Amino acid sequence: MDDGSEDDTHKVLTGLKESHPEKIDLITLKHNKGKAEAVRLGMLSAFERTADFIGFWDADLSTPLDELNAFRDCLQHRPEIEMVFGARVDLLGRSIRRNLFRHYISRLFATLAAFVLGMGVYDTQCGAKLFRNSPDIKDLFREPFLSRWIFDVELIARLIQSRKASDKSPAEDVIFECPLMEWQEVRGSKLRMRDFVRMSLDLVKIRFHYKRNGRR
């Protein structure tokens, strides 16, 4: 996805597509719409393919592509799981490198997100996620998200809502958080205090919007 970039992103992506035309499709938005809408439109396009699994991965590769194998294996061997989310957990034997201030701000946000969702999710914001290619999951992406920043939280809220009025497994039973072996914070990716405030306000917006519409 090229979200209306004004730098060399389009040139780089075009080069990749020309090098691997059978593997890469490029969708270019004329104007920047934000990460949430770029991911949503890309996912809707991907869901039209015959692949069993569909996902998105941050282009900076802070999560190495090698991690994708564990995500795929989880979906292949655990049929009850419908979503696999990367989780940046700094366990012994793993290499999770991030700014200490950003880590603690992220943990505070994760606590607030878990409260809003009513679910003990550890890491909503990791930019590595894989889903089953199913009509139920595709439906979660049909409408634009309220937030340009924390659409991941809203995605979970939509899943919770869709399962409340059905006999299907609840959201907490179909999401698997996969602890990453490696994650490297990329230079230039900064979380400032005003970004945290903006994300927190979006959490409030999501909570009241879905509560008003009969959602958690």
BELBEL-V212967 format. One record per backbone hydrogen bond with DSSP energy under -0.5 kcal/mol. NH is the residue of the N-H (numbers start at 1). CO is the residue of the C=O. Records with the same first field share a line. If there is no record, write none. Layout:
NH=CO, CO
This chain:
2=27
3=1
4=2, 29
12=8
13=9
14=10
15=11
16=12
17=13
18=14
19=15
20=16
23=20
24=20
28=26
29=2, 27
36=148
38=34
39=35
40=36
41=37
42=38
43=39
44=40
45=41
46=42
47=43
48=45
49=46
54=131
56=129
58=127
61=58
64=62
67=64
68=65
69=66
70=67
71=67
72=68
73=69
74=70
75=71
76=72
77=73
78=74
81=78
82=174
83=174
84=130
85=176
86=128
87=178
89=87
90=88
91=89
94=91
95=181
96=94
97=95, 183
98=96
103=99
104=100
105=101
106=102
107=103
108=104
109=105
110=106
111=107
112=108
113=109
114=110
115=111
116=112
117=113
118=114
119=114
121=119
129=56
130=84
131=54
132=82
133=52
134=132
138=134
139=135
140=136, 137
141=138
142=139
153=150
154=150
155=151
156=152
157=153
158=154
159=155
160=156
161=157
162=158
163=159
164=160
165=161
166=163
173=170
174=170, 171
175=171
176=83
178=85, 176
179=177
180=87
183=95
184=62
185=97
189=186
190=188
192=190
195=192
196=192
197=193
198=194
199=195
200=196
201=197
202=198
203=199
204=200
205=201
206=202
207=203
208=204
209=205
210=206
211=207
212=208
213=209
214=211
215=210
